[in-house]
Amino acid sequence: MKFGKTFSTVLVMGAMLAMLAACEKEGPAERAGKQADKAVADVGKSIEKAGENIQDAAKGNKK
């Protein structure tokens, strides 16, 4: 009985370590998601800058 309990404990701990190791690695989908987030942020900044330029032009303040 003690062997079975010890074996089960070792097996569960091994599975937990494997899951922990898997969490640290960045997969291709996560990298693609980060790139998409960055692209959206860059587009947002460009749109904001364009809006500021339009407002400045409407007021007669050209940079």
N, C-alpha and C positions, 0 to 999 in steps of 0.2 A: 504494500500500500504506500509506503514511504517513497519508493522508487517512482511510482506513478505520479505522485504529487510533485516531486522534485522535477521530473521530466516535464510535466505540464507547466511548471513555473519557468523553467528554462525556455521552453517553446514560446510562451507568451512574451517573455522578455526579449527573445530574439525577434519576434514579430514586431514588437514596439520599436526596437532599434532600427529595423528595416524601414518602418514607416517614417521614422525620424530622418533617416538618411535620404529618403525619397523626397521629403518636404524641402530639403535644402537645395536640391537641384532645380534649376530653372529649365522648363521644357520649351519647345518651339512655340507652343500656343501662348505661353506667358510672355515670351520675348516679343511675339507679334502684337500682343495686347499692349505691351509697354510702348512699342513703336507707334501704334495707332493712337494711344493717349497723347504721346508727344506731338504727333502730327496734328491732332485736333487742337491742342494747346497753341501750337504755332499758328494755325489758321485763325484761331480766336484772337491772338495778338495782332495779326495782320489786319483783320477786320476792324479791330479797335483803333489801330493806327490810321487806317483809311477813314474811319468815321471822324477822328480828330482832325485829319487834314481837310475833310469836307467842311467841317464846322469852321475851321480857320479860314478857308477860302470864302465861305459864305459871309464871314465877318470882315473880310478884306485883309486878314492877317496871313500873309504867305510866308512860309519858312524857306 
